[in-house]
Amino acid sequence: MKRLLIILVGILLGGSLYAQQITNASYRTVAHIGSDGTIQDASYHTVGHIRSDGTVMDASYKTIGHIRSDGTIQNASYSTIGHIRDDGTVMDSSYRTIGHIRDDGTVMDASYRTIGHAKGIPIPWAALYFFFSN
């Protein structure tokens, strides 16, 4: 019964008990993002976290940025470094288009070439991974 309760809570909170995969254009897994916002590399080493309030942290929970509800992406000092529009267009701080993320999770560069896939991952989270990470 306890196990069933844990499974139900996991489904209600995140839709899945397992991390969603981020893949490159060839569908090779390059990262995982859990429903709790934990970001792991392909070998499941934690490299960062995204909190529900939009705070982006490194592996040691140091704040490195913010995702605002209006789609603005800011660094730790609250300087704007990018924007994500509702249609999945990803722009730099000067509003130049740097990529696109479709509803099906396909991630494309500014020329609409597929560079990866992030099915089931919120668009702002996928944008952070593909366009704003080092």
C-alpha positions as protocol buffer text, in pm:
chain_id: "A"
residue {
  index: 1
  type: MET
  ca { x: 0 y: 0 z: 0 }
}
residue {
  index: 2
  type: LYS
  ca { x: 281 y: 244 z: 87 }
}
residue {
  index: 3
  type: ARG
  ca { x: 450 y: 176 z: -250 }
}
residue {
  index: 4
  type: LEU
  ca { x: 122 y: 239 z: -435 }
}
residue {
  index: 5
  type: LEU
  ca { x: 80 y: 569 z: -249 }
}
residue {
  index: 6
  type: ILE
  ca { x: 433 y: 676 z: -350 }
}
residue {
  index: 7
  type: ILE
  ca { x: 362 y: 588 z: -714 }
}
residue {
  index: 8
  type: LEU
  ca { x: 33 y: 780 z: -713 }
}
residue {
  index: 9
  type: VAL
  ca { x: 191 y: 1089 z: -556 }
}
residue {
  index: 10
  type: GLY
  ca { x: 472 y: 1075 z: -813 }
}
residue {
  index: 11
  type: ILE
  ca { x: 225 y: 1055 z: -1100 }
}
residue {
  index: 12
  type: LEU
  ca { x: 14 y: 1340 z: -963 }
}
residue {
  index: 13
  type: LEU
  ca { x: 311 y: 1568 z: -900 }
}
residue {
  index: 14
  type: GLY
  ca { x: 525 y: 1502 z: -1200 }
}
residue {
  index: 15
  type: GLY
  ca { x: 347 y: 1278 z: -1442 }
}
residue {
  index: 16
  type: SER
  ca { x: 629 y: 1026 z: -1416 }
}
residue {
  index: 17
  type: LEU
  ca { x: 858 y: 873 z: -1157 }
}
residue {
  index: 18
  type: TYR
  ca { x: 1143 y: 874 z: -1406 }
}
residue {
  index: 19
  type: ALA
  ca { x: 1355 y: 1153 z: -1549 }
}
residue {
  index: 20
  type: GLN
  ca { x: 1276 y: 1277 z: -1896 }
}
residue {
  index: 21
  type: GLN
  ca { x: 1562 y: 1243 z: -2141 }
}
residue {
  index: 22
  type: ILE
  ca { x: 1724 y: 1519 z: -2339 }
}
residue {
  index: 23
  type: THR
  ca { x: 1881 y: 1384 z: -2655 }
}
residue {
  index: 24
  type: ASN
  ca { x: 2095 y: 1527 z: -2931 }
}
residue {
  index: 25
  type: ALA
  ca { x: 1980 y: 1530 z: -3295 }
}
residue {
  index: 26
  type: SER
  ca { x: 2083 y: 1162 z: -3328 }
}
residue {
  index: 27
  type: TYR
  ca { x: 1868 y: 1067 z: -3027 }
}
residue {
  index: 28
  type: ARG
  ca { x: 2172 y: 995 z: -2805 }
}
residue {
  index: 29
  type: THR
  ca { x: 2090 y: 1079 z: -2443 }
}
residue {
  index: 30
  type: VAL
  ca { x: 2288 y: 1380 z: -2323 }
}
residue {
  index: 31
  type: ALA
  ca { x: 2097 y: 1465 z: -2004 }
}
residue {
  index: 32
  type: HIS
  ca { x: 1801 y: 1384 z: -1783 }
}
residue {
  index: 33
  type: ILE
  ca { x: 1562 y: 1623 z: -1611 }
}
residue {
  index: 34
  type: GLY
  ca { x: 1349 y: 1491 z: -1329 }
}
residue {
  index: 35
  type: SER
  ca { x: 999 y: 1609 z: -1254 }
}
residue {
  index: 36
  type: ASP
  ca { x: 1148 y: 1779 z: -947 }
}
residue {
  index: 37
  type: GLY
  ca { x: 1378 y: 1988 z: -1170 }
}
residue {
  index: 38
  type: THR
  ca { x: 1699 y: 1794 z: -1100 }
}
residue {
  index: 39
  type: ILE
  ca { x: 1927 y: 1805 z: -1405 }
}
residue {
  index: 40
  type: GLN
  ca { x: 2166 y: 1515 z: -1456 }
}
residue {
  index: 41
  type: ASP
  ca { x: 2420 y: 1438 z: -1725 }
}
residue {
  index: 42
  type: ALA
  ca { x: 2397 y: 1122 z: -1937 }
}
residue {
  index: 43
  type: SER
  ca { x: 2564 y: 921 z: -1656 }
}
residue {
  index: 44
  type: TYR
  ca { x: 2310 y: 1043 z: -1397 }
}
residue {
  index: 45
  type: HIS
  ca { x: 2549 y: 1278 z: -1216 }
}
residue {
  index: 46
  type: THR
  ca { x: 2358 y: 1580 z: -1084 }
}
residue {
  index: 47
  type: VAL
  ca { x: 2471 y: 1901 z: -1257 }
}
residue {
  index: 48
  type: GLY
  ca { x: 2195 y: 2141 z: -1156 }
}
residue {
  index: 49
  type: HIS
  ca { x: 1843 y: 2210 z: -1038 }
}
residue {
  index: 50
  type: ILE
  ca { x: 1544 y: 2417 z: -1150 }
}
residue {
  index: 51
  type: ARG
  ca { x: 1298 y: 2501 z: -872 }
}
residue {
  index: 52
  type: SER
  ca { x: 926 y: 2549 z: -925 }
}
residue {
  index: 53
  type: ASP
  ca { x: 967 y: 2924 z: -862 }
}
residue {
  index: 54
  type: GLY
  ca { x: 1206 y: 2949 z: -1161 }
}
residue {
  index: 55
  type: THR
  ca { x: 1532 y: 2962 z: -966 }
}
residue {
  index: 56
  type: VAL
  ca { x: 1815 y: 2784 z: -1151 }
}
residue {
  index: 57
  type: MET
  ca { x: 2093 y: 2638 z: -937 }
}
residue {
  index: 58
  type: ASP
  ca { x: 2416 y: 2449 z: -994 }
}
residue {
  index: 59
  type: ALA
  ca { x: 2485 y: 2105 z: -845 }
}
residue {
  index: 60
  type: SER
  ca { x: 2571 y: 2255 z: -505 }
}
residue {
  index: 61
  type: TYR
  ca { x: 2244 y: 2456 z: -497 }
}
residue {
  index: 62
  type: LYS
  ca { x: 2412 y: 2791 z: -565 }
}
residue {
  index: 63
  type: THR
  ca { x: 2173 y: 3019 z: -757 }
}
residue {
  index: 64
  type: ILE
  ca { x: 2299 y: 3082 z: -1109 }
}
residue {
  index: 65
  type: GLY
  ca { x: 1988 y: 3222 z: -1274 }
}
residue {
  index: 66
  type: HIS
  ca { x: 1613 y: 3271 z: -1291 }
}
residue {
  index: 67
  type: ILE
  ca { x: 1328 y: 3188 z: -1528 }
}
residue {
  index: 68
  type: ARG
  ca { x: 1060 y: 3456 z: -1496 }
}
residue {
  index: 69
  type: SER
  ca { x: 692 y: 3385 z: -1560 }
}
residue {
  index: 70
  type: ASP
  ca { x: 701 y: 3618 z: -1862 }
}
residue {
  index: 71
  type: GLY
  ca { x: 972 y: 3405 z: -2027 }
}
residue {
  index: 72
  type: THR
  ca { x: 1265 y: 3628 z: -1935 }
}
residue {
  index: 73
  type: ILE
  ca { x: 1585 y: 3440 z: -1848 }
}
residue {
  index: 74
  type: GLN
  ca { x: 1816 y: 3615 z: -1603 }
}
residue {
  index: 75
  type: ASN
  ca { x: 2158 y: 3535 z: -1458 }
}
residue {
  index: 76
  type: ALA
  ca { x: 2227 y: 3529 z: -1083 }
}
residue {
  index: 77
  type: SER
  ca { x: 2266 y: 3910 z: -1083 }
}
residue {
  index: 78
  type: TYR
  ca { x: 1920 y: 3949 z: -1243 }
}
residue {
  index: 79
  type: SER
  ca { x: 2063 y: 4073 z: -1573 }
}
residue {
  index: 80
  type: THR
  ca { x: 1854 y: 3954 z: -1868 }
}
residue {
  index: 81
  type: ILE
  ca { x: 2036 y: 3699 z: -2083 }
}
residue {
  index: 82
  type: GLY
  ca { x: 1745 y: 3575 z: -2293 }
}
residue {
  index: 83
  type: HIS
  ca { x: 1377 y: 3536 z: -2361 }
}
residue {
  index: 84
  type: ILE
  ca { x: 1143 y: 3247 z: -2435 }
}
residue {
  index: 85
  type: ARG
  ca { x: 819 y: 3327 z: -2613 }
}
residue {
  index: 86
  type: ASP
  ca { x: 499 y: 3129 z: -2568 }
}
residue {
  index: 87
  type: ASP
  ca { x: 539 y: 2985 z: -2920 }
}
residue {
  index: 88
  type: GLY
  ca { x: 876 y: 2828 z: -2825 }
}
residue {
  index: 89
  type: THR
  ca { x: 1098 y: 3088 z: -2992 }
}
residue {
  index: 90
  type: VAL
  ca { x: 1418 y: 3134 z: -2790 }
}
residue {
  index: 91
  type: MET
  ca { x: 1593 y: 3473 z: -2812 }
}
residue {
  index: 92
  type: ASP
  ca { x: 1911 y: 3624 z: -2671 }
}
residue {
  index: 93
  type: SER
  ca { x: 1915 y: 3940 z: -2459 }
}
residue {
  index: 94
  type: SER
  ca { x: 1892 y: 4156 z: -2775 }
}
residue {
  index: 95
  type: TYR
  ca { x: 1583 y: 3967 z: -2895 }
}
residue {
  index: 96
  type: ARG
  ca { x: 1771 y: 3791 z: -3176 }
}
residue {
  index: 97
  type: THR
  ca { x: 1625 y: 3446 z: -3241 }
}
residue {
  index: 98
  type: ILE
  ca { x: 1871 y: 3173 z: -3142 }
}
residue {
  index: 99
  type: GLY
  ca { x: 1640 y: 2874 z: -3156 }
}
residue {
  index: 100
  type: HIS
  ca { x: 1297 y: 2717 z: -3148 }
}
residue {
  index: 101
  type: ILE
  ca { x: 1135 y: 2447 z: -2938 }
}
residue {
  index: 102
  type: ARG
  ca { x: 824 y: 2286 z: -3079 }
}
residue {
  index: 103
  type: ASP
  ca { x: 539 y: 2150 z: -2868 }
}
residue {
  index: 104
  type: ASP
  ca { x: 652 y: 1794 z: -2949 }
}
residue {
  index: 105
  type: GLY
  ca { x: 990 y: 1864 z: -2786 }
}
residue {
  index: 106
  type: THR
  ca { x: 1194 y: 1904 z: -3105 }
}
residue {
  index: 107
  type: VAL
  ca { x: 1471 y: 2159 z: -3045 }
}
residue {
  index: 108
  type: MET
  ca { x: 1594 y: 2356 z: -3348 }
}
residue {
  index: 109
  type: ASP
  ca { x: 1858 y: 2620 z: -3405 }
}
residue {
  index: 110
  type: ALA
  ca { x: 1776 y: 2962 z: -3555 }
}
residue {
  index: 111
  type: SER
  ca { x: 1779 y: 2807 z: -3907 }
}
residue {
  index: 112
  type: TYR
  ca { x: 1526 y: 2539 z: -3804 }
}
residue {
  index: 113
  type: ARG
  ca { x: 1782 y: 2254 z: -3811 }
}
residue {
  index: 114
  type: THR
  ca { x: 1705 y: 1993 z: -3546 }
}
residue {
  index: 115
  type: ILE
  ca { x: 1971 y: 1994 z: -3275 }
}
residue {
  index: 116
  type: GLY
  ca { x: 1795 y: 1782 z: -3014 }
}
residue {
  index: 117
  type: HIS
  ca { x: 1484 y: 1652 z: -2850 }
}
residue {
  index: 118
  type: ALA
  ca { x: 1326 y: 1726 z: -2511 }
}
residue {
  index: 119
  type: LYS
  ca { x: 988 y: 1551 z: -2523 }
}
residue {
  index: 120
  type: GLY
  ca { x: 788 y: 1597 z: -2205 }
}
residue {
  index: 121
  type: ILE
  ca { x: 1018 y: 1866 z: -2067 }
}
residue {
  index: 122
  type: PRO
  ca { x: 883 y: 2218 z: -2009 }
}
residue {
  index: 123
  type: ILE
  ca { x: 997 y: 2451 z: -2289 }
}
residue {
  index: 124
  type: PRO
  ca { x: 1181 y: 2693 z: -2056 }
}
residue {
  index: 125
  type: TRP
  ca { x: 1379 y: 2403 z: -1904 }
}
residue {
  index: 126
  type: ALA
  ca { x: 1473 y: 2270 z: -2248 }
}
residue {
  index: 127
  type: ALA
  ca { x: 1571 y: 2619 z: -2362 }
}
residue {
  index: 128
  type: LEU
  ca { x: 1799 y: 2662 z: -2062 }
}
residue {
  index: 129
  type: TYR
  ca { x: 1973 y: 2335 z: -2138 }
}
residue {
  index: 130
  type: PHE
  ca { x: 2021 y: 2384 z: -2512 }
}
residue {
  index: 131
  type: PHE
  ca { x: 2068 y: 2758 z: -2547 }
}
residue {
  index: 132
  type: PHE
  ca { x: 2179 y: 2909 z: -2219 }
}
residue {
  index: 133
  type: SER
  ca { x: 2406 y: 2647 z: -2059 }
}
residue {
  index: 134
  type: ASN
  ca { x: 2783 y: 2643 z: -2099 }
}
